Every structure is written in structure tokens, then in C-alpha cells.
Amino acid sequence: MFHDTNIYEGVIRFFGELDLPKYNFTHSFGLGDVSKNKELISKIKEIWYIPQEFKLRTIKEAQ
């Protein structure tokens, strides 16, 4: 689990370069989940999926 995945360039870049199943919660500063278990990440996506029209802007988008 990584925090600040939407605000700090180094974290954004590192999280993006990980070649593992992952999901990024884009609220506030961001929270990213990474796992070797693809099924776990799929389940997280299924449970926490929010359609685009209901998503809030990230801190970076609001600046």
C-alpha cells in the first residue's frame, strides 16, 4: 500500500512503473494498492469502483 500516489511526482512515477497488479484510489492525495495476487486487486477494484461522473478531483487537479 502506497500513500500520496496523486500528489508527489516521485511516488506517482514509482507507482506507475511497478509491473504488478495495482489499483489507485484517486481521492485526496491518493492511496495505491499493489499485490502479486491479481485476483485480490481485481476484487479491490470491484468493491471500490466509482464511476467517473461521481469521482472528486484530486488535489493536483484542483491546483
Secondary structure as GFF3:
##gff-version 3
##sequence-region A 1 63
A	DSSP	beta_strand	2	3	.	.	.	ID=ss1
A	DSSP	alpha_helix	9	17	.	.	.	ID=ss2
A	DSSP	beta_strand	22	25	.	.	.	ID=ss3
A	DSSP	beta_strand	31	34	.	.	.	ID=ss4
A	DSSP	alpha_helix	38	48	.	.	.	ID=ss5
A	DSSP	three_ten_helix	52	54	.	.	.	ID=ss6
A	DSSP	alpha_helix	59	62	.	.	.	ID=ss7
###
